[in-house]
Amino acid sequence: MQPENIAAQLWTVRSLLGDARGLTAASRAIRRIGYRAVQLAGLGPIPPQDVRRALDDAGLKACSAHEDADEILERPGQVAEKLHIYGCSSVAYPYPKNQDLSSVKGVQRLCRALTKAGKAFRVEGILFAYHHHHLEFQRLGGRTVMDMILQQVDPELLEIEPDTYWLQAGGVDPVQWIRRCARRETLLHLKDYGVDPTGKPLFREIGAGNLDWSRILAAARRAGCRWYIVEQDDHWRSGDPIESLRESWRFLSRMCAGGGARPFQPRRGWRSFQYSRNARSRGSDSRSFARLAASLLAMMSSMLHTGKPSTSMRRAKASSKRSIPSGANTRSRSKGPFFN
């Protein structure tokens, strides 16, 4: 994750987006925080050309959009025309409005509709994604609704837009689900999860809740995520949604600067043998291990032909053992045919 890949979800500031003037002011405030992109949502009756003008004026890019659920399924061509005006190349199905997720047949109908819309968006060069909430993690016949969507809709036609808050609320591990959607999640919604003194769940600014952001962001980067989209539906700690976006930006910027979002890298010390710490002995160590490796390969070749190591090979094994430098660890994690 890099700062230029962090976007603000405009649903966070929807109360400010009633007209073009409000959108322009909010866009400028978001750009001043440091965001370079937004995901469109919660807009008032603003013509698409005015939306594009407000974003361009503020120096923002529309990385994606949430459009009306019914329009996406019933009139994808019209939605695509609007997206082209925005200069936006992806759209997410925001919520299963008017869909029956209480039965397998209802979910299958939704999957067929998503497939049809996905084909239309692909023709238009638009990436199509599904944004879930927690209700998609109800189980029907031993599988969750999300399981069925992943299995029944071609990944070439439908990506997933995981949402960290709703994954947690749905009772699943956000990291595991991000990994599961690997190479199928260009977009990721970042929301933190907290509770109030009564135990009621709360939306929280990134870093102000209980989610493990180091693991989440590392998993997302490995999974191929491109856009990390900050959204907070409600419960802004300062009461101001712009300040909420600012607080989340500060936390994520520190994560970028400190490398907290980098994927896990194995430590250099991980190896089968523990080499001598004396740098001057490394050359002799390498030669000794090379002799050991050659002897073991010869033994394996003998075993393939005779079924057991020859006397000369057993002597070579014993000799190679003596050549191992002092302090080297020859214990194997699991005993093989040539270790005892």
N, C-alpha and C positions, 0 to 999 in steps of 0.2 A: 504494500500500500504506500502510495506517495500522496502528498497533499493535493496534487492536481486531480487525483482520483476520488477525492471526498466531495460528495454532493449534498445539498440540502433538499429535503422533501418539502415542497411548498404546502402540503397539508398541515404542517406545523404552524404556519402563519396564515391559515385560510381566512381568519377573521379580518385580515388586512387586504384581501384580494377581491373586494367587491367590484372594483372598476379598474380601468387602465391606470389611473393616477395612483391608486393604492398599490397595484402591482409594481409600478415603476419605483415607488418609494421603498417598498419591501425588497425589491431586487437590488437596489443600490446598497441598502443596509446589509444584506447578505453578502454582497461582494466585498464590502468594507471589512467584514469579519475575516475574510480570506477564502471563502468558497469560490470556486471557479465554475461550478455547474450546479444545476438544480434538476429535480424531478418534478414535472408539472402535475398538479392536483389541486383541488379546492378552488379553482378559478371561478370568478363570477362570470356574467354574460359579456365576456370580452372577445371581440373578433380575433381570430388567429393572427392576423397581420399585426394587430396592436400588441399581442403577446410577444411576438417575435421582436417587435420594435423595442419593447420595454427590456427584454433580455439583452439585446444587442447594445442598447444604451448603457446598461449596467456592466457590460463585459462578461455576461454569463452565457453558458451553453446549456441547452436542454438535453441532458443525457438520456432521458426517458420520460414517460408520461403514464399516469393512471387516468384512463378514460372511462366513461360510463360502461358498466358491465353489459347491459343489454345492447348498447350500440356496438360494442366490440364483437359480440356474437352474431348480431343480426345485420349490421351494416359495416363490416370491416373496411370496405373500400372507402367509405366516407371518412372513417377514422384515419385511414392512411393518408388521405388528402390533407387533413388537418395537420398530421404529424410532419408531412413534407414541408408545410408552411413554417412550422416551428423549427425546422432544421433538426428534427429528432428522428433517430433511427431505431427506437425500441418503444414498445408499449407493454404494460402489464395489466392483466385482468385483475381488478382490484379486490373483488368480493363476489362470492357466488349468489348474487341477488336473484331472487325468483327461481332458485334451483333447489331441488329436493335432495339433500345429502343424508336423509334418514334411511335410505334403502340402496341396495346394490344397483338396482335398475335405474334409480335416479342419478347415481354417480356415473353410470355407464352413458346415460343421455348427455350429461355434462361433458364427458370425455369426447363423445362424438361431435358435440358442438365446438369444443376447443380445437379438435382436429380440423374441422372445416374452416374455422377462423384462421388457424395457423397456416393453412395452405394459401388462403387469400393474402395474408400478411407476407408470406414468403415471396409471392409474386411481386409484391410492392417493395421488397428489399427491407422489410421491417422485422426486427427481432421481436418475438412474441413470448411473454413470460406469464407465469401464474403466481400471483401474490396470495399467500395463505394467511389465515388467522389460526386460532386454536381449534375451531370446530372441525377442521379437516383432520384432526388427530383422534376423532372418535373411531371406534372399531366396528366394522360390519363384517361378520363372518370370519373373525380372526385377523382381518387386515384393516389398516386405517384408510380413510378416504385418500390421504396423500399417497399411500402405497399404490392404490388403484390408479390414480392420476399418473404417477410415474411409470407404471407398467403399461397402461393402455393408450397413452398418447406418445407418438413418435418424438424422441428428443430433438429431431431435426425440425419439428414443427412447434415445439413448446419447451421453453426453458422454465426453470423455477426461480422465483425471487424469494429466497428464505428471509424470514423476519425473526431476529434474535429474541425479541420479547415474546412473540406469539409461539415460537418454538418452546421456550421455557414454560409459558402458560399452558401449552398443550401437553406438558408432562414428558417431553422428550429432551435429550441432550442436544443443545444447539451445535456443539462441535461435531458430534456424530452425524447429524443431519446435513450439515454443511459439507462434510466429507462425502456423504452418500450422494449428494447432488453434484459432485465434482464434474467439471467440463460441461455442466448444464446450468451454470449460474453466473451469468455476466453481471447481474445486479444482486445486491445484498442490502437489506434494510437493517440499520443499526439502531437499536433501542435498548436501553438498560431496564432492568427489572428490580423493583424495590417493594417494600411493604410499609404500611403506616402502623402506628401503635396498636391498632385493632387487628392487624394481620391482613388488611385489605391490600391487594396488589396495586402497585402504582407504576406508571411510566416514569422513568428517571433519565436525566441527562447522562450521556456516556461517561462512565467512570464514577457516577454517583450512586449506582445501584450495586447489585450483587453478582453480575455476570463476569466471567473470567475472560477479559478482553485479549490478553496475550494469546491464549489458546484459540479463541474465536478468530482473531485476525490472521494468525499463522495458518489456520485451517483454510480460511477463505482464500488466502493467497495461493496456497498449494492447489486449491480446487479450481483456480483459473478465474476468480472474480476480478472484474475490471472496475466497477463502480460501487463505492461504499457510501450508502445513502443514509444520512442522519435524519431520523424522524422522531418527533415526540408528539403524540396525539393530544396530550393533556398533562395536567399536574406539573406545570412549569414551576420550578422552585421559587423563582423571583416574580412569578405572575406575568412575565413578559416572554412571549415565544421567541423573540429575536435574541434576548439574553440567554435563553435556553440553547439556541443554536450556537451562540458564542461559547458557552461553557463546554459543550460537546466538542467544538472545534479545537479549543485549547487542549483538551485531554488527548484527542487524536493526533494533534500536531506534536505533542510531547512524545507520543508513542512512535511517530515517524522519526523524530529526531533522535530518540534513544534506541531505535532498532527494535522496539517492543513488538512490532508487527511482522518482523522477519520470521520466515519459517525455521523450524528447528534444524540445526546442522549437527551431525555427530561430532563429538569431541575428537581431536587428533590423537588422543591417547587410547582410543578404542582399537585394539588389535589382538590377535590370537595369543601372542607372546609378549611378555613385558621385557623390552630391550634394556640393556644395561644403561644406566644413567651417565656412564663415563663416555663422553663423545669420542675419545681417542680409540675406544674399543669397537666402534660401530663397524669399521671395515672388517675386522676379524669376525664379528658377530654375523655379518652378512655372508661371509664365506662359509662359516660353520653351518648356518641354516641352509645354505645352498647344497652342502654335502648331505645334510639330513634329508632334504627334499629329493635329491637324486636317488638316495638309497631307498626311500619309501616308494618312489615310482618303480624302481627295479623290482622290489618285493611284490608290488601289485601286478606287474607283468608276469612274474613267476606264478603267482596265485592263479591268474587266468588260465595258464597252461597246465599246471599240475594240481591245482586245488589246495596247495599248501606252500609256504615259503621254503626254498631250498636251504641247505646247511650254510652255504656261502652267503645267502641273503640274510640269514639270522645273524651271522657274524658281522655282516655289514651294518645291520641294524644296531647291534651292540656297540660297534665301533663309532657309529654316528652319534649314539647317545652320549658317549664319552666326550665328543667334540663340542657338545653344547656349552656355551659360555656359562661361567658361574653366575648364579643369580637369575638365570632365565627360567621362566615359568612354562613347564611343558605339560601342565594339566589340561586336558580337553574338557569342554563342558559336558560332553557325552562320550563315553568310551566307544571307540571304534575298533575294528578288527586288528589294528596295528598298535594299539595302546593298551597297556596293562598296568 
